[in-house]
Amino acid sequence: MQDPSDPVEDTGDTAGSPGADDPAPRTETVLAEVLPGIAVVFGEVPAELLSHLVDFGLVPTADRREISAVLGSIGNAATVAGNLATAFASMQGLYRISDGTQALLKAGGTLAVKDGAHLGTVLLPGGLAQARLIPVTSLSTAQRAAAIGPALAMIALQMQLSEITALVRTDIALTRQVLTSIRNEQWAELTGLVATIDRAVDQAREVEAVPASLWDNVAGSEASLRKQLGLYRSNVTEHLAQIDRADTRRRREHLQTNAEAIVFDTHALLSSVKAWTGYQALRAGRARATGHDDAAEARLVDVIVRDTRVELDSARAETTRLVDALARELRLIAELPGREPLAQSLRGKRKDAKAVRETSARLLEAIEPLADALRPPAPPLKAPDIVCAPASLDPEPYLRVLRWFLAEGETLGVLGFPDQLDAPGPVSAILGGAKERLAAGREKAVANTLVAVTDRRVLTARTDAFLEQGEIRHAVPLDQVRYVRTATAQDRGARRAIDLITRDESFRWLFRPDIDGAHVDALAAVLAESMTIPDTERDALRQRRRVPVEAGGGREDSGTVAAAPAGGE
């Protein structure tokens, strides 16, 4: 349930754990959740938590004092005693509570309570850090809005700036081939704006305010920032439109032809969003400084936070999709010996496979840090419980390649290695017996087809093309599965067979006698769980029974077949 790489609080009963029964816990760290997933850290910060701490940045000093006072009053009202009460006197920074922790708490997980606060252990990659957690529910919505609403808005904006800064900090190495004369000019204009905003943000953080003289220096940058943001968002949107095409070959061609441009455009988009977020943070800070008690200025800060969040989320989603697609293509080219490039930009003047892999590896090295930051790579696939394969077949090479074809959160349920007839459909059904006998007469060391069933799709591929070039032949969503049945093939080997009928295609898979029959049945059972016929398709078939037949003379075959009643053979 938990990702060990994420900082996660122990949401189980902490009775018996260190500090649960101690009259005076050694740890004096408090995490006060002020916004969903965002906590203010009070007290002594353990070394393990220090690297995950985010400073207050552009949150004005006055707002910090208000937050400390309000949260301290909550602690006193909750009869917080001893070291915990002392901790509220020292506010250290901000901390993002992981998605896993929030999910566990929302699912009903609880923390033991002592002295008015929740006890928990923060699990970090570098070790453990015990802390007290005061959840957001301890501070009502009315209290937050009336007392520290504008201050919390500034905290939310600072966390947004911290998020985009961390992404840009991945330090993508832009290659010389990307920085042509036009790109050099574009890059110089963008980096100049980014440096100007970064410098202003650093100065504001140092003085803990946004003075008028500092704001006046960057106030005229909005039009230029919008131009840069619009330019690179347009470039990224065009790349996405190209790779969303149904034609797999054209999609690969675009990724390969424009690989270096994609590296540049994604990094430039994130850099422009970072500068835009920094500019909006300065703008909000100035609004707080000029109208601390002005309700209109407070509402303006809320609007800035909302709009900036939308901009950041949109850019991150677009960049994640594009970088994922490019990183996967480059990984396949670099790792698979038969994955030949389709684009001249990667082939170069000589069709040298080694040179192609080196070029792909170089580009992958440039973009991989960003790809991992946007979406941590999926761990290597493990063989599922159901594997329909001869005992001599090693599934590891197939799992290593299949890993890059599964979407985020997609899980592998079944892996099968049958022989698939090449001509599915009505003709193969009539001539099925002859084709099966012919296939049985061919001695092959390895089955010719890979079948992978996930919780979302059925993937099929030619085993040789899959291992050499990473090619997937079919990807059928589970909601298109219409009928599944098992049978015994009409050949001497009496091989087990599975017939899969989908909305658009039909498949017959033949499993060799040395494959465990129980696993073959299990594969069929997994597919059968998705069998369904939508009412729209059923009604369309029934409509065919109403086709008029010409009066007089014999009936001519018009190619329309009346559908059998539901439940018929």
N, C-alpha and C positions, 0 to 999 in steps of 0.2 A: 504493500500500500504506500510505502514511503520511498522516496528517492533519496538514497544516502548522500547524494551530492547537494541536496537542498538543506538549508537550516530549518529544522523542524522541532517544535516543542513536543515533549512527551505528553500526550493527551490522555493517557491512562491514569488509573488511580495511583497516586504517588505514595500511598501509605507504605512505610517501611523503607522508602528511598532516603538517601542522605538529605538531611534538612527537614524532612516531613515531621519528625518527632522532636527535633532539637529545640530547646527553649529559645535559643538565640542562633539562628542560622548564620553560618560563616559568610555566605554571599550577601552582598548589599547591592544587588542589581535589580532594578525594576524596569519592566517593559510596559509602558502605558499606551495601549492602543487608542490613538486619537482619531484615526480614520481606518476604514476597512483595509487591513493588511499593512498599515503603517503605524509604527510605535515610536514613542519618545523614550529614550534610554536615560534613566536616572541612576545616580550612585556610581560605585566603582565598576569599571568595565573590565571583565575578564580578558586576558590576552587572546583567548580563542574567539571572542566576539569582536575584538578591535578592528580586524580587517573588514568586517561586514558593516561597520558603522559609517553612516553618511553624515557629514557636517551640516549645520543649519544654513550655510551658504548665504543666500540673500534674504532670509527671514529676518526682519528688523529686530533690533534689540528690545524694543518695547513689546513686540509680539511674543518674544521669547519669555519675557517677564510675566506676561499675562498667562501664557500656557503653564508656566511653572506654578504660579499662584493658584490657578483653578485646579490643576491636578493635585497639588499639595493639599488643597481643601478637601478634595474627595478622599484622599488618604486619611486625613484627620477624622472625617466623618465616618470612615469605615473602621475606626479604632485601631489604626495601624500603629504599632508600638515598636520601641527599640530601634535596632539598626535600620529597619525598613523605613521608619519615619525620617530618620536622618538622611536616607538616600534621596528623598525628594528635594533636599536642599541643593542637590548637584545635578544639573541637566547636562548630559554629555553629547547627545546627537540623535540621529534618526536611524531606524532599523526597519527593513522590509520583512514582514512575516511571510513565509513561503506559502505558495498556493496549496501545497500538501497539508500544511498545518491548518489553514483556513477550512479546507475541505473536511478534515477530521473533526474539527470543532463543530462545523455545521451539521455533520452527520451524527452528532450526539456525544462526541468525546468530551470528557470533563477533566478538570484539573482539581487536585486536592486544594482545599482552602485553609489558610492559616493567617491570623491577624488581618483579616479583611481583604487579602489578596490571594490570587491563585498561585500555587507552586508548580513549577515545571522545570524540566531540564532541556535546554536548547542543544540540539544535536547538530554539530558542525563538522565539516570535513577534517578540521584539525583537532578535534576533541570535543569535550563536553563543557558546558557552562551553565551552572544553575542560576535561575533567575525567577523573579516573581512577575506574573503577567496580570495586568489589570485590563480586562477586555473593554471594547468600545461600548458595550451595553452598560457599563458602569456610569457612563456620561450620557445623559439623555440628549436627544436631538435638539430639544429646546435649549438645554444648557449650552451645547456647543454653538448653536446659532447666536444666542444672546451674549455669551461671554467671550468666546474665542473663535467665532466663525471666520472672520477675515484672516486671523493668524493661521488657522488650519488650511485655508486656501493657499497661503504662501508656502506652507509645508508641502502641500500637494504639488505645487509648481516646482519647488526645489527638488522633489523626488523625481519629477519628470525630467528635469535638467540633468540630474545624476544618471538617470536611465539611459538617455541618448548619448551622454558623454562617455559612458562605459562602452557603448557599442562602437563609437568612432575611435576609441582608444585601442581597438584591435590592431591598428597600424598596418593596414593593407599596403603592401609594397607595389606601387603602380609601376608598370614596366615602361621602358622607353618607347616601345612600339605604340603604346596607348597615347602617350603624350606627344602627339603630332603638333604642328604649329598651331592649328586651331584649338586643339585640346589644351595646349600650353597656355594660350590666352584665356580660355575659359577657366582653367584651374587657377591661374594667377588672380583673376577677379574674385573667385570664390574664396580662396585662401586668405586674400586680403580682408574680405568682410568677416570671415570666421575669426581671424586674429584680432580685428578691432573689437568684436563683441566679447571674445574671450578675455581680452585685456580689461575691458570695462567691468565684466563680471568679477574678475580677480580683485580689482580695486574696490568694488562694492563689498565684496566679502571681507576685505581687510578692514574697511572702516565700519562694517556692519550697518550700512545704509546706502541709499542712492541719492547723493546730493544733486542739486540742480545743475551744477557745472558738469558733473559726470554724465547725467542724462542728456544734457544739451549736446554733448559730443557725439552721441549715437542716435539721437532722435530722428535725424534725417535719413537713416539707413533702411527704413521700412520698405520703400519702393524697390531698392536694389535687392534686398533679401527676398521679397516676393518674386522678383524676376528669376533669381537663382533657383528658388524652390519650385517655381512653375516649370522651368526648363528641365530640370532633372526628374521631376515627377512625370512630365510628358515623355521623356526618354524611357523611363522604367515602364510606364503604362504601355508604350509601343512594344517593348520587348515582351511583356506579358501577353499582349494580343497575338503576337507571332507564335509563342510557344503554346498557347491555348488551342491552336489549330488541331483538328482531328488527325491530320496526316502526320504520322510518326516521323517519317523521313524528313519532311519539311521542318518539323520541330527541331530535330537533331541538327539539320543544316543551319538553322538560325542560331542555335546555341553555339555551334562550333565557329561559324563565320564571325559572330559578334562577341565571342568569349571575352576578349580584352575590353571591348566597349562596355560590356555588362559589368565587368569588374570596376571600371571607372565610374559608370553612371550610378551604380548602387552606393559606392563610397561617397560620391559627390552628393547624392540625395540625402544620405544620413548626415553629412557635414552641414548641408544647408539647413536641415531640420534642427540640428544642434544649435546653429547660429540663430535661427528663428526662435527657438525655445529660450535661449539666453536673452535675446532682445525682449521677449515677452515677460521674462522674469524681471528684467530691469524696469520695464514699464509698470508692472504690478508693484514692484518695490517703491517706485516713485509715487504711485497713486496712494500707497499706504503712508508714505512720508508726508505728502501734502494734505491729506485729508484723513488723518487717523480716526477722527470721530465723525467723519462725514459718511452717512449711510449710502449715498450715491457712489462714492469712491469704493466703498466696501463691495457694493454690488458689481462694480466694474471689475474688481479683482476676481470675483467669482466667474464672470463672463470670460475673462482672459484665461483662467485656469481651464474652464470647460472647452473653449475653442482650441487651446493648445493641446489638450489631451486628445481631441479628435484628430488633429493634424499629425500628432506623433503616432497614434495607433494606426492610422491609415498608411503612413509611410513605412512603418515597421511591418505591417502585413504584406504590402506590396514587395518590399525588399526581401522578406523571408521567402515568399513564393519564388521569386526570381533567382535568388542565391541558391536555394534548395535545388532547383532544376539544373542550374549550371554545375554546381558541385557534384551532383549525382552523375551527370554526363562525363565530367572530367575524371571522376573516380573510375567509371567503367572503362574509359579509354586508357587510363593509366594502368589498370589492373588486368584487363582482359587482352590476351594476345591477338585475338581475331577481331577486335572492335576497330575496324578501319574508319578513318575520318572521312566524312563526306564533304568537308569544306576545304577549299584551297588554302585558307589561312593557317590551318593546322597541318596540312600536308607539306606545304612549302614547295620548293622546286623539285625535291626528290621525294619519292614515295618510300621513305625510310621509316619502318615501324618503330624502330628504336628512337628516332628523332621525334616522332609523333608523341610517344609516351613521355619523353623528356619535356616537351612543350606543355603537355597536359599536366604533368607533375608540377611544373613551375607555376602555371596559372592556378592550380589547385592550392599550392602552398600560399599563394597570395590571397586567395579568397576563403580558405578554410577557417582561419580564426574568426572571421565575421560569420560564416555559416554556423560554426559551433556556438557563437555567442547568441545569435538569433534563435537557434533551435538546437539544443544539445543533440549530438548524433545518437541514433538508436544503438543500443548495445548489440554485439554479435548475436545472431539468431541461434537458438538451441533447437535441436530436433524435437518436434512435437511428440505427444504420446502415440499418435496414430501415424505410422510410416508404412506405406504399402510398397515395399521394395524387397528384392532378393537380399539375403543375408550378406552377400559379397559386395553389395553396393554401398559406398561411403557417401552419405548425404552432405558431408561438410562442404565440399566445393560448391554445391548448389545453394546451400544456406548462406555462404559468404557473398554470393552475387545477389541472391534474393533479398538480402538485407536492404539494399539500396532502392528496391522497388516498392517497399511497404511504406504507406503514409504514416504520419505521426499518430501513435495510438493504435494502429492496426496490428492485430495479433495473428500469428500463424497457428492454425488448428490441425491441419492434415497435410501430409506430403505424400504424393503417390508417383509411381514410375510405371505406367502401363505402356502398351503399344496402342496407338490410336490409328484407326483407319483414315485414309486421306480423303475419302469422298463421302462425308456425312450427308444425310438427307434421305428423301424417299427412294432414290435409286439404290443407295447402299442398303436400305432396309430390305429391298427385294433380292438383291444379290449378296446379302450379308453372309450367308453360309459359304459361298464360294470365296469371298474375300477373306473370311476368317481362316479357311483352309489354306489359302495361299500364304497368308501372314504366318501361319503356324509352320509352314515349310521353310521359312527363312530363319536360320540360326543367327542370332545377334547376341553379342556379349552384354549390351546395355539396352534397356527399353528406349524407345524412340521419343517418348513424351514425358514431360514433367507436368504434374498437376499439383497446384498449391491452393488450398482452401483456407481463406482467412475469415475473420468475422465480418468482412464486407464484400469480398469478391472471390471468384474462381479464376485463377490464372493458369494458363496452359502455355507450354513452349516446347519446341524441339530441343531435346537434351543437348545435342552437339552445338546448335546455334546459341543456346542459352549460355553454355560455358565459354564459348569462344567469343561471342559478340554481345551477350546480354540482351538477346531479343525475346520479347514476349509476343506470342501469337494472338492470344485472346485474353481479355479481361472482362469477365461477365459479372455484373453486380448480382448479389444474392437475391435481390427482389425480382430478378428476371428468370429465376429458376421456376419451371413449370411442372416438370415430372421427372422422377428418378425411379429406375428399376434395376434389379440385378438379375443376371441370367447366366447360363452356362454356354460357352461358345460351342459352335458346331464344328469342332475339330478333334483330332486325336488326343490332344493334350487336355481336353476338357477344361480349358481355362475359364476362370471367372470373368464375367463381363459386367460393366456398369454402363447403362444408357442414361444420358443426361439430355433432357429436352429443355431448351431455354426459349425465351421469347423470339429470338432471331435465328438460332442455330441449334443443331443437334450434334451430340458426340457419342461415340462408342469407344470405351476403353477396355482393353483386354489385358488381364493380369496373369502372369505366368504361374504355373502350378506350384512353384517353390515359394510363392509369396503367401504369407499367412492369410487364410480366408477370413479369419475373424477381423483382421484389419481392413480387408476389402469391404466387409459388411459394415464396419464402423464408418468408413468413408461414405458409403451410400446413405447411412443413417444421418450423418452430418448434413449432407446435401438435402436429404428429404425434409429436414426441419425447415427449409426455406421454400418448400413447394407451395405455390399459390397461383390462382388464376384470377386476375383483376376482373371486376364486373364489366369494365369497358371492353376487354378482349372477349369475354364470354358473350356479351351482347352482339359484338361485331360478327362472331361466328354464327350466332343464331339468326342473324339477319339474312344470311345466305340461303336459308331454307325458303325464303319468300321470293327468290328469283323466279319470274314467270317462265313457264315452258310453253313453247309455241304449240298451238292447237293443230290437230291433223298431222299426219306423218309421224315417223318415229322420232324418238328423243335423240338429239345430237349432243355429244359431249362438248360442252362449252368451256371446259377447264374448271368449272365450279363444282365443288363437292359438298353435299349437304353434311353439316356437322352432326355427329351422333349426340343423342341426349346426354346430359351430364351423368356421369357414372357408367356410361356404356364402355364396352371394350374397344 
